[in-house]
Amino acid sequence: MNYGRKLILAASLVAMVSSTPAALGADSKKAGDHQRVERLPLPDGNEFPISSAVTVRAGTDTYFLSGALAPVINKDAPKGSVAAYGDTETQTVGALNAVKGTLARLGLTMSDVVKMTVFLVGDPAKDNKMDFGGMMAGYKQFFGTAEQPNKPSRSAVQVAALAAPGALVEIEVIAAKSR
């Protein structure tokens, strides 16, 4: 093959490859605007209020929120005590309300949360075991409800302690929203 033919072949290949993404984009727009955030439900119709996985597609802004603690609810309780912050359910609701407030400052809502990590300290009133049931009672007020059906992927783990003495719950989230 002579040099001229090789050059034409190479130019044709470059033109074809460089036009492919545009053509694919045009086809996907014809097919309709796909969701930028997709949530995979748990298998077998499990109604537990989390997603197995969440896909965040290109064209979506992602927000990483620092861990949130519940506020002190009993100023008369000894400083740094569980009584100052409340039980696990109360602290979960307080921490999630703090998350909700941060999201609102960003123009987001709880429905934009795609990933959550919950850190639970063992509750002294429960033989120093994490109160998963109490956390779930608070969590279910915010996720998988009729008002807010979106469910993030989530992990919950017991930790030895949190930075604030008396805190039993810390929650960090990742949120995503289409541009």
Summary of the structure (lengths in Angstrom):
residues: 179
radius of gyration: 23.8
end to end distance: 49.1
largest distance: 90.1
contacts: 504
relative contact order: 0.20
helix: 37%
strand: 24%
